[in-house]
């Protein structure tokens, strides 16, 4: 029987934290109609689906750290996070569908890129939900330790409030140093 996995990443455009990816192999019993791209769902709906997917699928998370992002660039770090997620799956899929137009370099796996796959393929939608909720929980924990940036609301993206906080407070060890505006600031608030 052919087993396929869906893969998606989250956090590429954020100014802080790791980029996360999830790989998901859906169980046959799962209701495919309720799986949507995580960006189109409310926080509450994502949380409900997160639990549902975790209970009814084989899934794994991969991530690439801020240091890795700054060293190899965000695209390569995203692909690395995807590769880690795929390799962590407890079952090896016959083929893997990856959201976007690039695939990670992974020997002995049959991978295919699907542009807007998170909107077309339920397993990729499920991966987008798992990755988003997992990363959001991590960022909310960081927000509690790094007051003033409003990360629990903006999740590290370059909102007006976040950019104003960077000017006022400075950058942290969680900021991606190769991303603007951190790349233009020499003073690190670590």
N, C-alpha and C positions, 0 to 999 in steps of 0.2 A: 504494500500500500504506500502510495506517495504521500509524504508529509511535507507541508510547506510552512515557512515562517514569514512573517511580516516584520519589517524593521523600520524604525523611524528615530530621529534624534530631536532634542529640544535644547534651547539655550544658546544657539549659535550667535544671535545678535545681542545677547546680554553683555554688559560691561564687567560682570563679576562671575566668579564660580566656575565649576566644571561644566563641560558640555556632557549631557546624558544621552544614552541611546537605549532602546528596548528592543528585544527580539521576542516575538510571540508566536506560538503554535496553538491555534484555537482548537478546542475540543469540538467534535461533531455536534454536540448537543447545544452549543452556544447560539443565542438568538442574534443572527448577523444584522438584522434590521435596525437594532438599537445602537450599533457601533458607528460612530461618526468621528471625524477629525476633531482632535481635542480642542483646537482653536475655536470651533463652532459651539462648544458646550459651556454651560455655566459651571462654576466651580463645584457646586453641589452635585450636578449630574456627573461630572468627571469623577468625583469621589465615589459615587454609587457604582459607576461602571468599572472603576479601578478595582474595587473589591470583587465584583462579579467576574471580571476578566481573570484576576489572580486565582480565583477558585475554579475556573473553568478553562484553564489553558496551561501550557508549559510556557514559562516566560523567564527572561533573564535581563539584567541591567548591566550596561557597560558605561564607563565614563572616562573622560580625559581631563586631567587636572589643569588648573590655571598655568602652571609651569609648562606643561606639555603644549597647551594652546599657544603660549608666548614663544615657545621654541620652534614648533613645526607649522604654525598657522591654524586658523579655526577650521578650515576645510579638512585638512589632514587630521586634525584632532577629532573632528566629527566622525570621520571614517574609521579612526582608531577606536573610538567609543563603540561604533557599530560592530566592528570586528570582535571586540571583547564581549559584547552582548551575545553575538551569534555563537562564539566559542563556548560560552557558559551554559548554553541550553543543555538540559539533561538528555534530550533526544537530538540526534543529528538530522536536520531536515533534508529532504531530497532536493529541494530548491528553496531559494530565499528571494523574496521580493523586497526591494529597498526603495523607500520614498526618495524621490529626487532624480537627478540625472547622472549621479556618480555611484560607484559601488566600491566597497572596501576590497583591498587586495587580500584575498583569502584562498589559499590552496585547498583543493579537494572539496570545494563547495560550488554549487551551481547558483550563481547570483544574477539577478536582473534588476536594473533600475526602472522605476515606474514614476514618471513625472506626475505630480499631484496624486500619488498613490494613497496618501492619507485620506483622500476624498473618494477614492474608487475601490479600494481593496480593504475589506473588513479587518483582516489580520494586521495591516499597516495602521489602520485607524486605532485598533487595540494597542499597538505598540506606541502610537503617539500619546494615548491616554496614560499608559503605564509610565512612560518616560516623563511626561509633563507633571503628573502628580508626584512622582518620586523626587524630581528636581525641585518642585515648588516646596515640598516639605523640608528639603535640605536648606533652601534659601530662607525660609521662614525661621529656621533655627539660627542661621547666620544673622538674620535681622535682629534677633533678641540680644545678640552679643555685640552688634555694631549699630548702635542707636544713631538716629538722625538722617539715615539715607532712605528710609521708607521702603526697604527691600521687601517687607511683607506685603506691600501693595504693588510695587513696580517690578519685583523679581530681578532687579539688577539692570533693567533696560534703561536707556538714556532719557528718562522723563525729565521734565523741567525741575522737579523737586530733587531728583537724584543728582543732576548736573550742578544745581545750586549748592547741594550738600558737599559735593566734591570740592568746589571752590572754597567753601567755608571751612570744612573739616579736613579735607585732604583725601588721599586715596589710602586704601587698606591693602593688606596682603592678599585679599580676595579679589581685588581688581586685576583685570587683564592688562598688563603693562604695555602691550603692543596695540591696545585699542585706545582711540581718542575718547576722552581727553586725558586719560592716564598717561598715554605716550608722550604728552606735552608737559607733564608735571615731573619735576625732579625730586620734590620733597615727598617721601613716603611716610604715611602715618601708620606704622605697623606696630 
